[in-house]
Amino acid sequence: MERIRIPFWLTPTALLFTPFGASAITVGNLCNLFLRVKNLFAGVIGTLAVISILYAAFLFLTGGGSEETQKKAKTFLLYGIIGIAVALFAAVAATSIASFLGISTDLTPNCGGFS
């Protein structure tokens, strides 16, 4: 019998939709899904931004004074800073909107008192 292989990218995607696996769709489940997607988005964007900044630092250090390499490094640095700003804005905006609506931002079975 052949073993079934699950692609590596499918596992995190399946974890996002875990609340829908065993129960009916409720407001609490949708709230949890929204919070999980927000956390995933902010984490991925933040990680890519830090990698971009590290790459810019590498280009600055190894550029050897080349004008083209320095311009490329400055561009990567700018994109990294913008990425960090977007990740922080995503986290803060979602939390602010949730608190304005009176929804708790912790991942619980009844997110914010909804069931």
Backbone as CSV, one residue per row, in Angstrom:
resi,resn,N_x,N_y,N_z,CA_x,CA_y,CA_z,C_x,C_y,C_z
1,MET,0.843,-1.180,0.000,0.000,0.000,0.000,0.887,1.241,0.000
2,GLU,0.587,2.161,-0.891,1.403,3.364,-1.016,1.023,4.380,0.061
3,ARG,2.044,4.990,0.609,1.841,5.970,1.665,1.445,7.318,1.054
4,ILE,0.454,7.966,1.634,-0.008,9.251,1.137,0.884,10.345,1.711
5,ARG,1.391,11.205,0.850,2.236,12.308,1.297,1.433,13.596,1.263
6,ILE,1.525,14.340,2.356,0.854,15.622,2.446,1.891,16.699,2.181
7,PRO,1.607,17.617,1.264,2.573,18.690,0.994,2.844,19.514,2.248
8,PHE,4.081,20.000,2.381,4.476,20.715,3.588,3.663,21.990,3.795
9,TRP,3.202,22.628,2.731,2.466,23.882,2.860,1.026,23.668,3.274
10,LEU,0.540,22.429,3.158,-0.851,22.154,3.493,-1.081,22.085,4.994
11,THR,-0.080,21.692,5.761,-0.244,21.558,7.201,-0.563,22.892,7.881
12,PRO,0.196,23.979,7.636,-0.191,25.241,8.262,-1.550,25.743,7.787
13,THR,-1.866,25.485,6.509,-3.164,25.900,5.992,-4.283,25.145,6.701
14,ALA,-4.076,23.872,6.952,-5.091,23.085,7.646,-5.267,23.569,9.082
15,LEU,-4.192,24.030,9.717,-4.308,24.533,11.077,-5.146,25.800,11.135
16,LEU,-5.123,26.589,10.086,-5.951,27.793,10.055,-7.434,27.449,10.082
17,PHE,-7.801,26.374,9.397,-9.202,26.021,9.259,-9.652,24.944,10.240
18,THR,-8.865,24.704,11.279,-9.205,23.701,12.275,-10.557,23.941,12.935
19,PRO,-10.943,25.180,13.252,-12.239,25.362,13.898,-13.403,24.842,13.078
20,PHE,-13.268,24.771,11.749,-14.363,24.309,10.917,-14.419,22.786,10.801
21,GLY,-13.392,22.117,11.273,-13.312,20.683,11.073,-14.318,19.874,11.856
22,ALA,-14.578,20.240,13.108,-15.370,19.374,13.961,-16.717,19.953,14.352
23,SER,-16.975,21.210,14.014,-18.227,21.793,14.474,-18.831,22.665,13.392
24,ALA,-20.021,23.133,13.663,-20.701,24.014,12.727,-20.025,25.391,12.719
25,ILE,-20.254,26.127,11.679,-19.678,27.461,11.583,-20.445,28.395,12.508
26,THR,-19.702,29.027,13.414,-20.298,29.983,14.341,-19.512,31.283,14.284
27,VAL,-20.038,32.305,14.926,-19.338,33.583,14.963,-18.009,33.423,15.694
28,GLY,-17.986,32.618,16.754,-16.748,32.377,17.488,-15.697,31.726,16.621
29,ASN,-16.112,30.779,15.786,-15.153,30.127,14.885,-14.625,31.105,13.842
30,LEU,-15.493,31.946,13.316,-15.043,32.940,12.340,-14.096,33.948,12.978
31,CYS,-14.378,34.299,14.225,-13.498,35.219,14.941,-12.124,34.584,15.137
32,ASN,-12.100,33.326,15.549,-10.824,32.619,15.713,-10.083,32.509,14.384
33,LEU,-10.799,32.244,13.309,-10.173,32.149,11.998,-9.550,33.486,11.610
34,PHE,-10.283,34.564,11.827,-9.765,35.897,11.525,-8.490,36.176,12.320
35,LEU,-8.489,35.844,13.604,-7.312,36.100,14.436,-6.126,35.239,14.009
36,ARG,-6.379,34.013,13.615,-5.293,33.149,13.155,-4.694,33.659,11.846
37,VAL,-5.555,34.093,10.933,-5.061,34.622,9.662,-4.269,35.898,9.904
38,LYS,-4.764,36.759,10.802,-4.051,37.997,11.135,-2.673,37.687,11.701
39,ASN,-2.605,36.738,12.634,-1.317,36.367,13.229,-0.379,35.769,12.187
40,LEU,-0.907,34.941,11.306,-0.083,34.353,10.250,0.431,35.428,9.301
41,PHE,-0.446,36.336,8.885,-0.064,37.408,7.973,1.025,38.285,8.583
42,ALA,0.815,38.710,9.817,1.798,39.578,10.469,3.135,38.852,10.645
43,GLY,3.090,37.577,10.977,4.326,36.812,11.150,5.098,36.620,9.857
44,VAL,4.395,36.293,8.794,5.059,36.067,7.503,5.643,37.370,6.971
45,ILE,4.860,38.445,7.014,5.351,39.732,6.515,6.527,40.220,7.358
46,GLY,6.435,40.077,8.670,7.532,40.487,9.547,8.803,39.700,9.286
47,THR,8.660,38.395,9.085,9.822,37.555,8.803,10.474,37.939,7.480
48,LEU,9.662,38.138,6.452,10.210,38.548,5.161,10.881,39.913,5.247
49,ALA,10.346,40.800,6.054,10.944,42.126,6.216,12.311,42.034,6.890
50,VAL,12.418,41.208,7.912,13.708,41.044,8.592,14.728,40.409,7.647
51,ILE,14.308,39.437,6.870,15.212,38.825,5.894,15.663,39.864,4.870
52,SER,14.757,40.740,4.444,15.108,41.794,3.498,16.137,42.755,4.093
53,ILE,15.978,43.106,5.355,16.936,44.002,6.013,18.297,43.326,6.152
54,LEU,18.300,42.046,6.495,19.569,41.323,6.602,20.267,41.230,5.242
55,TYR,19.493,41.019,4.185,20.070,40.974,2.848,20.639,42.338,2.455
56,ALA,19.929,43.413,2.832,20.435,44.760,2.552,21.755,44.999,3.280
57,ALA,21.843,44.543,4.533,23.098,44.688,5.283,24.216,43.899,4.609
58,PHE,23.901,42.701,4.136,24.895,41.893,3.428,25.381,42.617,2.174
59,LEU,24.443,43.217,1.427,24.840,43.944,0.213,25.699,45.157,0.548
60,PHE,25.344,45.876,1.609,26.159,47.025,2.012,27.584,46.598,2.359
61,LEU,27.698,45.481,3.081,29.019,45.042,3.534,29.874,44.466,2.416
62,THR,29.247,43.815,1.470,30.017,43.149,0.408,30.009,43.919,-0.899
63,GLY,29.390,45.098,-0.927,29.269,45.858,-2.169,30.578,46.411,-2.687
64,GLY,31.507,46.645,-1.821,32.802,47.160,-2.253,32.729,48.565,-2.819
65,GLY,31.786,49.368,-2.365,31.692,50.742,-2.832,31.006,50.907,-4.172
66,SER,30.477,49.845,-4.720,29.791,49.923,-6.009,28.480,50.704,-5.845
67,GLU,28.301,51.697,-6.703,27.102,52.547,-6.635,25.834,51.727,-6.881
68,GLU,25.896,50.813,-7.826,24.723,49.992,-8.156,24.344,49.077,-6.994
69,THR,25.335,48.481,-6.344,25.067,47.591,-5.212,24.508,48.376,-4.022
70,GLN,25.030,49.572,-3.794,24.510,50.387,-2.701,23.072,50.818,-2.966
71,LYS,22.757,51.132,-4.204,21.380,51.496,-4.552,20.438,50.316,-4.334
72,LYS,20.880,49.122,-4.723,20.085,47.915,-4.535,19.894,47.633,-3.039
73,ALA,20.947,47.821,-2.249,20.859,47.591,-0.802,19.904,48.586,-0.150
74,LYS,19.957,49.849,-0.586,19.036,50.852,-0.038,17.588,50.502,-0.367
75,THR,17.363,49.973,-1.559,16.015,49.571,-1.944,15.522,48.430,-1.063
76,PHE,16.372,47.421,-0.834,15.975,46.307,0.032,15.744,46.781,1.468
77,LEU,16.558,47.712,1.926,16.376,48.252,3.270,15.043,48.987,3.375
78,LEU,14.712,49.781,2.375,13.437,50.492,2.369,12.268,49.508,2.369
79,TYR,12.344,48.479,1.531,11.275,47.480,1.487,11.149,46.741,2.822
80,GLY,12.269,46.484,3.461,12.228,45.820,4.764,11.562,46.670,5.821
81,ILE,11.877,47.959,5.824,11.261,48.862,6.796,9.763,48.994,6.521
82,ILE,9.390,49.102,5.254,7.967,49.157,4.906,7.270,47.866,5.316
83,GLY,7.922,46.724,5.127,7.341,45.443,5.521,7.094,45.352,7.014
84,ILE,8.053,45.824,7.805,7.864,45.809,9.261,6.711,46.728,9.641
85,ALA,6.616,47.892,8.989,5.511,48.809,9.277,4.163,48.182,8.928
86,VAL,4.092,47.472,7.806,2.840,46.818,7.408,2.473,45.715,8.398
87,ALA,3.456,44.920,8.822,3.181,43.842,9.780,2.690,44.408,11.109
88,LEU,3.335,45.464,11.580,2.895,46.080,12.835,1.511,46.701,12.686
89,PHE,1.268,47.358,11.554,-0.044,47.952,11.327,-1.127,46.887,11.279
90,ALA,-0.846,45.751,10.640,-1.837,44.676,10.569,-2.195,44.178,11.956
91,ALA,-1.186,43.997,12.798,-1.445,43.499,14.150,-2.193,44.535,14.988
92,VAL,-1.751,45.783,14.926,-2.368,46.831,15.737,-3.770,47.155,15.244
93,ALA,-3.958,47.246,13.940,-5.270,47.590,13.399,-6.301,46.524,13.735
94,ALA,-5.949,45.262,13.572,-6.896,44.190,13.868,-7.249,44.157,15.356
95,THR,-6.256,44.354,16.209,-6.508,44.365,17.648,-7.353,45.574,18.030
96,SER,-7.084,46.731,17.434,-7.855,47.931,17.742,-9.305,47.793,17.297
97,ILE,-9.511,47.255,16.115,-10.880,47.061,15.624,-11.616,46.068,16.505
98,ALA,-10.943,45.002,16.897,-11.583,44.012,17.761,-11.942,44.617,19.117
99,SER,-11.064,45.416,19.698,-11.384,46.017,20.992,-12.484,47.064,20.855
100,PHE,-12.531,47.774,19.721,-13.600,48.736,19.481,-14.952,48.035,19.396
101,LEU,-14.972,46.844,18.792,-16.208,46.071,18.673,-16.513,45.255,19.919
102,GLY,-15.601,45.291,20.892,-15.817,44.547,22.132,-15.526,43.070,22.015
103,ILE,-14.638,42.708,21.114,-14.291,41.303,20.887,-12.934,41.041,21.520
104,SER,-12.843,39.969,22.272,-11.569,39.587,22.870,-10.637,39.103,21.771
105,THR,-9.340,39.376,21.929,-8.378,38.972,20.898,-7.609,37.717,21.263
106,ASP,-8.053,36.992,22.274,-7.385,35.732,22.595,-8.070,34.598,21.837
107,LEU,-7.284,33.602,21.473,-7.811,32.472,20.704,-8.450,31.469,21.655
108,THR,-9.726,31.652,21.892,-10.471,30.756,22.770,-11.615,30.149,21.990
109,PRO,-12.223,29.086,22.515,-13.341,28.484,21.776,-14.505,29.445,21.552
110,ASN,-14.738,30.383,22.474,-15.808,31.346,22.280,-15.212,32.750,22.179
111,CYS,-14.536,33.000,21.134,-13.785,34.238,20.901,-14.636,35.463,21.218
112,GLY,-14.264,36.175,22.275,-14.955,37.401,22.625,-16.335,37.213,23.187
113,GLY,-16.657,36.047,23.690,-17.977,35.811,24.253,-18.986,35.292,23.253
114,PHE,-18.607,35.221,21.965,-19.512,34.657,20.969,-19.440,33.142,21.048
115,SER,-20.511,32.491,20.712,-20.485,31.019,20.714,-21.105,30.468,19.461
